[in-house]
Amino acid sequence: MFNNAATFLETYGNLCDDVAVRCLAKVLSEIKMNVLNDENTALDFITTQEEVRNMCTRGLFRTNAEAEKVAMIIAGDIPTITMVSAQLDNWFELVPPYLLFIRPCATLPQLKDAVKECLKIFGIDKCDGIDAVMCELFSLEALRALHRISTSSTNWWFPAHLADLLQKADERIISAYDMDVRQYLVIEYGSSLFSEPGLWQVGFDYLRETGNEGLSHLELLIAQVPLDNETVATKLCSLCDEVDFDQTRKDIARAMAYKLLRTGRWGSALSWAIRSRDIEIVSTVADQVISRCSPDQFSSITVVEHFTEVMLLSSSFIFLHRYYKFRKLLDSDQKVKAAELLVELIVSDLVPREFDVILLSDLISILSEEDEVIISKDGSEQLLEHLVKYEADGPFQHNYDEWKMRLRTVRFLLLRNLAHVISSTSL
């Protein structure tokens, strides 16, 4: 501190050819602040003050009133310090220079007396508000100060950060009855940020730093953050992964998946179901998409194109994936490949009962449009055999007459296709 001031004054004194400023620069350069760290060397600073006081008496700074004023402050002249204090905004700004220049050897128990003298200089008889808080802090009554701050305002920022600073200075200052005051205040502050839109991410960082107790609060608070959009939900899930809140992440993903299902955003709903990493959620959402999405929209659900481990465990999702591939082949006019995949789907055990009529409709559509061979002999025979079992089970929530007509149509088209196969192989 003094070294920078000395360098500046020396440069200024040389430029202006001011003897008083140069003399002051020399005085400052010789002051070693580290002498105040030890009681045995603190007296050296007092000796330096005596020398500066003698220099002022001899008039060495008289040619420059400002330089003389600074020298008098260094010497610990109370009238000069009192006069300069009028330029300060608060009385507690006077405490550090007062202790340094007037009472450099003061001990902690004497700090209270120094505070009283500073208050007297400012003409303050009774302390309240921030003045009372500062008095208690200077009196080493940190817990009382923190209590006063906490009860006088609903904003936890000041007490939380003050407690943090005090604990870093000396843990004993704010310890009482084995209670971690700092942790309590930081948790309160971090929790309060969750009630402010856009600040919950900051609150997350505070609570994460307060151990298991903070994490317990955090898990409850994250669940209360409004899922206004996918960006918020994505950030919440990422944060949950950072602190291993698997169940909370799963709950968020489930909520988003169901929310998007209600608006018909099938791909996004499935994406959030997959993010839950829960087989039950993935299957439930996949079932909803299967039952509610119109067949011509399936080819746009690109999220099912690639498998993850959790998808392989869901028969509903496997069906969804294969039906997606079928629709893509159909859209790209690859009817033979599409028909092969459709045959595999129909005879498999993957088809949800309510979806079978859609697959039959797709089969009718493909076979009706072509007079050439679309399905192989084996495929046709497999389907005809499957229809026998299927008819025996009866319709599932379908109009019986319509269902019967559909079966007759499928059989006719399959037999026609089989006839094409046989006639083409005999030629």
Secondary structure as the mmCIF struct_conf table of DSSP 4:
data_model
#
loop_
_struct_conf.conf_type_id
_struct_conf.id
_struct_conf.beg_label_comp_id
_struct_conf.beg_label_asym_id
_struct_conf.beg_label_seq_id
_struct_conf.end_label_comp_id
_struct_conf.end_label_asym_id
_struct_conf.end_label_seq_id
HELX_RH_AL_P HELX_RH_AL_P1 PHE A 2 CYS A 16
TURN_TY1_P TURN_TY1_P1 ASP A 17 ASP A 17
HELX_RH_AL_P HELX_RH_AL_P2 VAL A 19 SER A 29
TURN_TY1_P TURN_TY1_P2 GLU A 30 GLU A 30
HELX_RH_3T_P HELX_RH_3T_P1 MET A 33 ASN A 37
BEND BEND1 ASP A 38 ASP A 38
HELX_RH_AL_P HELX_RH_AL_P3 GLU A 39 THR A 57
TURN_TY1_P TURN_TY1_P3 ARG A 58 THR A 63
HELX_RH_AL_P HELX_RH_AL_P4 ALA A 65 ILE A 74
TURN_TY1_P TURN_TY1_P4 ALA A 75 GLY A 76
HELX_RH_AL_P HELX_RH_AL_P5 ILE A 78 VAL A 84
HELX_RH_3T_P HELX_RH_3T_P2 SER A 85 GLN A 87
BEND BEND2 ASP A 89 ASN A 90
HELX_RH_3T_P HELX_RH_3T_P3 TRP A 91 GLU A 93
TURN_TY1_P TURN_TY1_P5 LEU A 94 LEU A 94
HELX_RH_AL_P HELX_RH_AL_P6 VAL A 95 PHE A 101
TURN_TY1_P TURN_TY1_P6 ILE A 102 ILE A 102
TURN_TY1_P TURN_TY1_P7 PRO A 104 CYS A 105
HELX_RH_3T_P HELX_RH_3T_P4 LEU A 108 GLN A 110
HELX_RH_AL_P HELX_RH_AL_P7 LEU A 111 ILE A 121
TURN_TY1_P TURN_TY1_P8 PHE A 122 GLY A 123
BEND BEND3 LYS A 126 LYS A 126
TURN_TY1_P TURN_TY1_P9 GLY A 129 GLY A 129
HELX_RH_AL_P HELX_RH_AL_P8 ILE A 130 PHE A 138
TURN_TY1_P TURN_TY1_P10 SER A 139 LEU A 140
HELX_RH_AL_P HELX_RH_AL_P9 ALA A 142 SER A 152
BEND BEND4 THR A 154 THR A 154
HELX_RH_AL_P HELX_RH_AL_P10 TRP A 157 ALA A 169
HELX_RH_3T_P HELX_RH_3T_P5 GLU A 171 ILE A 174
STRN STRN1 SER A 175 ALA A 176
TURN_TY1_P TURN_TY1_P11 TYR A 177 ASP A 178
STRN STRN2 MET A 179 ASP A 180
HELX_RH_AL_P HELX_RH_AL_P11 VAL A 181 LEU A 193
TURN_TY1_P TURN_TY1_P12 PHE A 194 SER A 195
BEND BEND5 GLU A 196 GLU A 196
TURN_TY1_P TURN_TY1_P13 PRO A 197 GLY A 198
HELX_RH_AL_P HELX_RH_AL_P12 TRP A 200 ARG A 208
TURN_TY1_P TURN_TY1_P14 GLU A 209 THR A 210
HELX_RH_AL_P HELX_RH_AL_P13 GLY A 211 ILE A 222
TURN_TY1_P TURN_TY1_P15 ALA A 223 GLN A 224
BEND BEND6 VAL A 225 VAL A 225
BEND BEND7 ASN A 229 ASN A 229
HELX_RH_AL_P HELX_RH_AL_P14 GLU A 230 GLU A 242
TURN_TY1_P TURN_TY1_P16 VAL A 243 ASP A 244
HELX_RH_AL_P HELX_RH_AL_P15 ASP A 246 ARG A 262
TURN_TY1_P TURN_TY1_P17 THR A 263 GLY A 264
HELX_RH_AL_P HELX_RH_AL_P16 TRP A 266 SER A 276
TURN_TY1_P TURN_TY1_P18 ARG A 277 ARG A 277
HELX_RH_AL_P HELX_RH_AL_P17 ILE A 279 ARG A 292
BEND BEND8 CYS A 293 CYS A 293
HELX_RH_3T_P HELX_RH_3T_P6 PRO A 295 SER A 300
HELX_RH_3T_P HELX_RH_3T_P7 THR A 302 GLU A 305
BEND BEND9 HIS A 306 HIS A 306
HELX_RH_AL_P HELX_RH_AL_P18 GLU A 309 LEU A 312
TURN_TY1_P TURN_TY1_P19 LEU A 313 LEU A 313
HELX_RH_AL_P HELX_RH_AL_P19 SER A 315 ASP A 331
TURN_TY1_P TURN_TY1_P20 SER A 332 ASP A 333
HELX_RH_AL_P HELX_RH_AL_P20 LYS A 335 VAL A 347
BEND BEND10 SER A 348 ASP A 349
BEND BEND11 VAL A 351 VAL A 351
HELX_RH_3T_P HELX_RH_3T_P8 ARG A 353 PHE A 355
HELX_RH_AL_P HELX_RH_AL_P21 ASP A 356 GLU A 369
BEND BEND12 ASP A 371 GLU A 372
BEND BEND13 ILE A 375 ILE A 375
HELX_RH_AL_P HELX_RH_AL_P22 LYS A 377 ASP A 393
BEND BEND14 PHE A 396 HIS A 398
HELX_RH_AL_P HELX_RH_AL_P23 TYR A 400 SER A 426
#
